[in-house]
Amino acid sequence: MNAFKSIGGLLLAIVIVLGSIIGLILVLIFGSAVAFSIAPVIIVIAAILLVLDVILLFFAFSRSLRPVIGMLLYGSSYLFGLVTWIYGLAVTLSLWGIVAVIIGIILGGIGVVPIGLLAALVQGHPGIFWTLLGSLILTYLARVGGALLAGSGRAPSSTSGTHHRASDEVIDLESDRLWGDDQ
């Protein structure tokens, strides 16, 4: 009976692996078609969002608006990332084929962008390389800048009326002295 359980477990594992491979191939074939068909719409939306983000940056001079503007920038970085990923997929697929796309997907899904950068560089397409790199930089600038702005709003006021300093939170972990010891 244990032999049947072992064979059943092995067959189940084989079916899962083969199903995953077939599923990945189907996603790549039909997913890339969907990505290419929605790419023009997403690019237009991203361009409009970029203009709005630049306008919003002027309002970041107001400390009270920084958290809201930071969250909006951080959120828009995801759309910029989607545009970058679709463009990286298109470049990788057109220059190096489906095998390179599969390798890029295996590298955590985002591997199509660096592989697209490498493919554009090796194949001698500097315009594609710089466009993809600029899109990647825009994505991370929006994400990091948004996170920094979101965290740089008004400092919370303490109840005692005194200002809170970051140096007040330093704790000496190597000291043998306990807090409250006056020695």
Helices and strands as residue ranges (DSSP letters): H 2-59, H 66-96, H 98-106, H 112-122, H 126-150, G 166-169
